[in-house]
Amino acid sequence: MKSSGLLSILTFSEKRKDILFLLQENPRTLSEIKDYFDVRSPEILPRLKEMEDANLIIRQEGMYRLTPLGKVSAIYYKPLLDTLTAIETNEIFWRDHDLSAIPEALLNRIQELKECRVVRDEQEHIYDTHKAFMQYVQSSAHFVGFSSIFLPNHPLMFLELARRNIPISIIVTPNVFFKIKSEYSAEIEEFLKLKQTSLHVYDNAKIAFVVTDRFLSLSLFFKNGTYDPRNDLIGLDSSSIKWGEDLFKNYRENSIEIKNL
């Protein structure tokens, strides 16, 4: 069935949608609207008329502005669009992985990850991808992370960051903790003695992620329970980083801190 009315006004035209969000910022003259979209009057006037007829905008004293209905529509329509964008942009990533390790409250904020992109480690370029990841880490001012998998290079990497007085907080699952305790006990003891460091253990979760002041890197497990080592969701914008920080806080609040070995 073809949609009609207000729904069609907003969903069947990119231009009308963009006008709605433009006027949400500030009222504009026709000239300002034309300049913004770089179009002529015959191209934009029909869209404005359609929105006026739908009671989304009104023209007063030469200025186009949102009506009360238009303001409500803009407030609730943008989060929906951002949510759909976040899902559709990385649709395969969300579809193929187990999302149970992401708390519902954070999953409900998935629109904050709309700027994220999946970085895939191709077999022939794994070193290049890892090198880029390490450059981001090394240039970060603080570092937090969660890991339910053991990577041999991580204990020394964490220790090196801590030695440079970079605030660093790590959460691991019990299996990972006992692994690093048995193989890197001296390094972990030094790590725990340094300033601005912490180590926590969380019962279990199928997830691995890193958050710094520069980026978010999120890795998940496939639905069959195996870890996906090749596809990471990467976000460099402030919204993605804030989302990652809140994800870390959620796990830290429900974990046990390790003071010493």
C-alpha positions as CSV (number, residue, x, y, z in Angstrom):
1,M,0.0,0.0,0.0
2,K,1.4,3.4,-1.0
3,S,1.9,5.7,2.0
4,S,0.1,9.0,2.0
5,G,-0.1,12.1,4.2
6,L,2.6,13.2,6.6
7,L,4.6,10.0,6.4
8,S,5.0,10.3,2.6
9,I,5.9,14.0,2.9
10,L,8.9,13.1,5.1
11,T,10.0,9.7,3.8
12,F,9.5,10.0,0.1
13,S,11.7,13.1,-0.5
14,E,15.3,13.7,0.6
15,K,14.8,17.4,-0.1
16,R,11.8,17.7,2.2
17,K,13.6,15.8,4.9
18,D,16.6,18.1,4.6
19,I,14.5,21.2,4.7
20,L,12.9,20.0,7.9
21,F,16.3,19.5,9.6
22,L,17.6,22.8,8.1
23,L,14.7,24.8,9.6
24,Q,15.1,22.9,12.9
25,E,18.4,24.8,13.3
26,N,17.0,28.3,12.4
27,P,14.3,29.9,10.4
28,R,15.5,30.8,6.9
29,T,14.5,33.1,4.0
30,L,13.8,31.6,0.6
31,S,17.1,33.0,-0.6
32,E,19.0,31.3,2.2
33,I,17.3,28.0,1.5
34,K,18.1,28.2,-2.2
35,D,21.7,29.0,-1.4
36,Y,22.0,26.1,1.1
37,F,20.8,23.6,-1.5
38,D,22.3,25.4,-4.5
39,V,19.0,25.3,-6.4
40,R,16.7,27.7,-8.2
41,S,13.2,28.7,-7.0
42,P,11.3,26.4,-9.4
43,E,13.2,23.4,-7.8
44,I,12.6,24.3,-4.2
45,L,9.2,26.1,-4.1
46,P,7.1,23.0,-4.8
47,R,8.8,21.2,-1.8
48,L,8.1,24.2,0.4
49,K,4.5,24.3,-0.7
50,E,4.0,20.6,0.1
51,M,5.4,21.1,3.5
52,E,3.3,24.1,4.2
53,D,0.2,22.2,3.1
54,A,1.1,19.4,5.5
55,N,1.4,22.0,8.3
56,L,5.1,21.2,8.9
57,I,6.4,24.7,8.0
58,I,5.0,28.2,7.8
59,R,6.1,31.4,6.1
60,Q,6.0,34.5,8.3
61,E,7.5,37.9,7.6
62,G,9.6,36.5,4.7
63,M,11.0,33.6,6.9
64,Y,10.3,29.9,6.6
65,R,10.1,28.3,10.0
66,L,8.8,25.0,11.6
67,T,5.3,24.9,12.9
68,P,4.8,23.2,16.3
69,L,3.9,20.0,14.4
70,G,7.1,20.4,12.4
71,K,9.2,20.8,15.5
72,V,7.8,17.6,17.0
73,S,8.3,15.8,13.7
74,A,12.0,16.9,13.5
75,I,12.7,15.9,17.1
76,Y,11.4,12.4,16.7
77,Y,12.2,11.8,13.1
78,K,16.0,12.3,13.2
79,P,16.7,9.6,15.9
80,L,14.8,7.2,13.7
81,L,16.8,8.1,10.6
82,D,20.1,7.9,12.6
83,T,19.1,4.5,13.9
84,L,18.3,3.2,10.5
85,T,21.5,4.7,9.1
86,A,23.6,3.0,11.8
87,I,22.0,-0.3,11.1
88,E,22.0,-0.2,7.3
89,T,25.6,1.2,7.0
90,N,27.0,-1.8,8.7
91,E,24.1,-4.2,8.1
92,I,26.2,-7.3,7.6
93,F,28.2,-6.7,10.8
94,W,25.0,-6.4,12.9
95,R,23.3,-9.3,11.1
96,D,26.1,-11.9,11.4
97,H,27.2,-11.3,15.0
98,D,25.9,-12.2,18.4
99,L,24.7,-8.9,20.0
100,S,23.8,-10.4,23.4
101,A,26.9,-8.9,25.0
102,I,25.7,-5.4,24.2
103,P,23.3,-4.3,27.0
104,E,19.9,-3.3,25.8
105,A,20.3,0.3,27.0
106,L,23.4,0.6,24.7
107,L,21.8,-1.2,21.8
108,N,18.9,1.3,22.1
109,R,21.5,4.0,21.4
110,I,22.8,2.3,18.3
111,Q,22.1,5.6,16.4
112,E,25.2,7.0,18.1
113,L,27.3,4.6,16.0
114,K,26.1,5.9,12.6
115,E,29.5,7.2,11.8
116,C,31.2,3.9,12.5
117,R,32.6,1.7,9.7
118,V,33.7,-1.9,9.5
119,V,37.4,-2.5,9.0
120,R,38.1,-5.9,7.7
121,D,41.5,-7.6,8.0
122,E,42.2,-9.1,4.6
123,Q,44.7,-11.9,4.8
124,E,47.3,-10.1,2.7
125,H,46.9,-6.8,4.6
126,I,46.7,-7.9,8.3
127,Y,50.0,-6.3,9.2
128,D,49.0,-2.9,7.7
129,T,45.6,-3.0,9.6
130,H,47.3,-3.9,12.9
131,K,49.9,-1.2,12.3
132,A,47.2,1.4,11.9
133,F,45.4,0.2,15.1
134,M,48.6,0.5,17.1
135,Q,49.3,4.0,15.8
136,Y,45.9,5.0,17.1
137,V,46.6,3.4,20.5
138,Q,50.1,4.8,20.9
139,S,48.8,8.3,20.2
140,S,45.9,8.1,22.7
141,A,45.8,10.0,26.0
142,H,43.9,7.3,27.8
143,F,42.8,3.7,27.2
144,V,40.1,1.4,28.4
145,G,39.2,-2.0,27.1
146,F,37.4,-5.3,27.5
147,S,38.6,-8.7,26.2
148,S,37.2,-12.1,26.4
149,I,40.0,-13.5,24.2
150,F,43.7,-13.7,24.8
151,L,46.1,-12.0,22.5
152,P,49.8,-12.6,23.2
153,N,50.9,-9.0,22.4
154,H,48.3,-7.3,24.6
155,P,49.9,-7.7,28.1
156,L,53.1,-6.1,27.0
157,M,51.2,-3.4,25.1
158,F,49.2,-2.5,28.2
159,L,52.3,-2.4,30.4
160,E,54.1,-0.1,27.9
161,L,51.2,2.3,27.9
162,A,51.1,2.3,31.7
163,R,54.8,2.9,31.9
164,R,54.2,6.1,29.9
165,N,51.7,7.2,32.6
166,I,48.8,6.8,30.3
167,P,45.6,6.1,32.3
168,I,44.6,2.6,31.4
169,S,41.9,0.3,32.7
170,I,41.4,-3.3,31.5
171,I,38.6,-5.8,32.0
172,V,39.0,-9.5,31.1
173,T,37.1,-12.7,31.6
174,P,38.3,-15.3,34.1
175,N,39.8,-17.5,31.4
176,V,41.9,-14.6,30.1
177,F,42.9,-13.5,33.5
178,F,44.2,-16.9,34.5
179,K,46.1,-17.1,31.2
180,I,47.9,-13.8,31.7
181,K,48.5,-14.6,35.4
182,S,50.2,-17.8,34.5
183,E,52.3,-16.5,31.6
184,Y,52.8,-12.8,32.4
185,S,52.7,-12.6,36.2
186,A,55.7,-10.3,36.5
187,E,54.3,-7.9,33.9
188,I,50.8,-7.9,35.5
189,E,52.3,-7.2,39.0
190,E,54.3,-4.3,37.6
191,F,51.2,-3.0,35.8
192,L,49.1,-3.1,39.0
193,K,51.7,-1.1,40.9
194,L,51.8,1.7,38.4
195,K,49.7,4.8,38.8
196,Q,46.4,5.3,36.9
197,T,46.0,1.6,36.1
198,S,43.3,-0.9,37.0
199,L,42.5,-4.5,36.2
200,H,39.0,-6.0,36.5
201,V,37.5,-9.4,35.9
202,Y,34.0,-9.8,34.5
203,D,32.2,-13.2,34.7
204,N,31.8,-13.8,31.0
205,A,30.8,-11.9,27.8
206,K,31.4,-12.6,24.1
207,I,32.8,-9.3,23.2
208,A,36.1,-7.4,22.8
209,F,36.5,-3.6,22.5
210,V,38.9,-0.8,23.0
211,V,38.0,2.9,23.7
212,T,40.4,5.8,23.8
213,D,40.1,9.5,23.4
214,R,40.7,8.9,19.7
215,F,38.6,5.9,18.7
216,L,36.3,3.0,19.4
217,S,37.1,-0.5,18.2
218,L,34.4,-3.1,18.7
219,S,34.8,-6.8,18.0
220,L,32.0,-9.4,18.4
221,F,31.5,-13.2,18.2
222,F,29.6,-14.9,15.4
223,K,26.2,-16.3,16.2
224,N,27.7,-19.8,16.3
225,G,29.9,-18.8,19.3
226,T,33.3,-18.4,17.5
227,Y,35.2,-15.1,17.7
228,D,35.5,-13.0,14.6
229,P,39.1,-11.8,14.4
230,R,38.8,-10.0,11.1
231,N,35.9,-7.6,11.3
232,D,36.1,-4.6,13.7
233,L,33.6,-1.8,13.9
234,I,35.6,1.4,14.1
235,G,34.4,4.9,15.2
236,L,36.5,8.1,15.3
237,D,33.7,10.5,16.2
238,S,32.8,11.8,19.7
239,S,29.4,10.0,19.7
240,S,31.0,6.6,19.0
241,I,33.6,7.2,21.6
242,K,31.0,8.2,24.2
243,W,29.0,5.1,23.4
244,G,32.1,3.0,23.9
245,E,32.9,4.6,27.2
246,D,29.4,4.0,28.5
247,L,29.7,0.3,27.4
248,F,32.9,0.0,29.4
249,K,31.4,1.6,32.5
250,N,28.6,-0.9,32.3
251,Y,31.0,-3.8,32.5
252,R,33.3,-2.2,35.0
253,E,30.4,-1.6,37.4
254,N,29.6,-5.3,37.4
255,S,33.2,-6.6,37.6
256,I,35.7,-7.4,40.3
257,E,38.8,-5.3,40.6
258,I,42.1,-7.2,41.0
259,K,44.4,-5.3,43.4
260,N,47.3,-7.8,43.4
261,L,48.2,-11.3,42.3
